[in-house]
Amino acid sequence: MKKIFNLLLLAPALFFMSCGDNKTSETGTATDAAVPAGGQENVKDDVSTPDVVKVAIGSKDHSTLVAALKQAELVTSLANAGPFTVFAPTNAAFDKLPAGTVDGLMKDDKKADLQNILQYHVTTSALDVKFLTDGMTLGMVNGDNTTISIKDGKTMLNGSATIIASVRASNGWVHVIDAVLLPPAKK
């Protein structure tokens, strides 16, 4: 009887010890080798609707924007829950800038300028293009405003960038634009 009692006490202990898959480090704390470094942008998910960053990454026409987001260290911020509306300039839009502008902004000492420009392309709400109206002013992440205009059925920002396509993302909208928005000069 005493042997059965001891066996009953030992069985749960063996069960709990065998369930743990965590490795322990030299300090005796559990570690999880499967946890990837980085933030939300590193989550592997091929089933759900992509976030605004994954929409841009999945577009061959936005490789310059993606490189700029990485250089400006904004990928993690835009991969989070949002909501965001991103006005995403195409590679051709970046090509319209004066020669050397993009290369100059991609230097480490120009990171703050690059962040300012990229944040001028983002607002913190999920706005379908149908919601945008003529004369509407949007507050952008960098603290400046942009103005919406509707001309000949085309939606434009600051009279210079036209929305040419829109993609719904899990954390907002990506509106593809044909020009880079430059923030107003600080006074």
C-alpha angles and dihedrals in degrees: 000000000000090000091053091049091051090047091052090052093047097048097069091046091053091046094054093045092052095050097064115096094172117114117225123226126223089272090057096247121132117251130190111218092189095067109106121220118248133038140288092313089070095059109115109224121150094168107056126070107277121248121243092271093051090048089056093043090052092055120085087202093063104053092116091052091049092049090049092049090052093047091048091048092234099124096094093047093052093044091060126094097283127146095229138167109203121194098207118201115212124234087258089056091055089048089061091065117097114281113278095017097111093042090049093050091050092065118105093240090057096051093111091052091048091049091050092052094045093046087053086066095057135072124185101241135068105251121182110211088244088065094057113096135189111277094014115146120213125200109225128210093254090060097255128108133237126201126225121217130180116212125170090345092306122121113223137183119221088344090282111075123056123205104236100174140002131212126190113227131190091254101034141304136316113208111192111221132192098222139042114250113228117204117240115266113266114248 
